[in-house]
């Protein structure tokens, strides 16, 4: 039996017009061009050694002294590349603009710590590097500026052993009673498999989730237990990845959240920043 529209030239003409106007929606089994473009761009950025976007803005804040003549409150951000991610998330959402912000960058291999036994979380071949004040910032150098801040935010890819002694580290900073401390937990979006994503259709793609790192969940659990009372803890992994063991890969409009599973794209920074501002105390600051 012939199809009805073949008997009606007006129906056939209308169908051809629709196909010409928007052919993408009729192509099954592959992402639409804009989603594919986002994927290819993110994959290329993930291959670059410097990850320029991640560090571009936070470098401008690194070791910036506070202006004692300014009425703006002082915010000291402490951590590694995850601290830069946090800053990007706030920057993309135009948050915390009423603060003076300074960053003290402490590499992941060194961890933010002060006056504690660092052997459980700093590898033997990295101890000289982490102790070299000429090459690496650390909390001993940052302590005087920390004591000047109204708000301290720690954001790092925490190792469980460093997370366990963080309360002692905070005590050793000798902060005053009015100073506020917020600790942001680690995040991980799972291993990025770009070849796999590029072969998926749009609907499946937007629902894709990755397995997250067990170390991140362990460190966040340690922080949640250890930081009770004076110190506020934000478990961004739990907020963004509701299942925790798995985390979404894409925003609602099909943009990649993380280049490499650890660091945020601009779209990812906007997405996670909005989540943190909507669901935590950060939105009231």
C-alpha positions, 0 to 999 in steps of 0.5 A: 500500500502506498503512503498517504502523503505520496498521494498528496503533493502538498503534504510531500512539499511540506515534509521537504520544507521541514527537512530542509529547515531542520534536518538535524532532528531527523538524524538518529544516533548522533549528537546535534552539531552544537553538542558535538562542537562542545565535546570536541572543544572540551576534548581539545582543551583536556589535551592542553597541558596548561588548562588556561581557563582553569588558572586564568582568573585565579592567577590574578588573585594569587598572593594579593595583599588585602587593602587595609583602607578598603571597607570591603570584607576580606576573603582568603581562598586556600587550596589547589586547582580545585580552589581555582575551580571554586573561584571560577564557579563564583566568578561565572555567577558574579558572586562574592563581588563584595569581598576583597579576594586573595588566593594562596595556591598550595599544590595537591601533592603538598595539601593545606596543612600546618603543624601536623605530621605530613608523612601520611599524605606527602610522598617522600620524594615530594617533601623537599619540594613542599617545604621549599618556601621559594618554590611553593606556598604553604600555610606557614607563609600564609598564616599572617594573611589568614589572620587578617581575613574575615572569611577563609575558604579552603577548596582542594582535592583533599587526601583523606589523611590531610582531611583527617588532621584539618581541624588541627591545621585550622587550630594552628592558624590561630584564627580569631573568634569572629573569623569564619571558615568554610571548607569545600569538599573535593569533586570528581566527575569521573573519567571522560570518554569523548569517543564514547560520548560522540557516538551517542544520540542526544537523549542518551548523551544528556543522561550519561553519568560517570563513575566517581573516584572512591578517594573523593567520597572517602575524603568528603566523609572524613571532612563531614565527620571532622568539621563539626561545630565552628567550621562549615563544610560544603560537600559539593560532590553530594550536591552536584552528584546526587548519587555520589558514586556517579555524576552527570557529565553534561549540563541540561543544554548539553555542555560538558561540565568538566574537561578531564573529570577534575576541572571545570569548563566555563559551562561547568563553572556556571552550573556548579556555581549556581548549584552551590549558591542556591543550596549552601550558605554561599548564596547568602554572602 
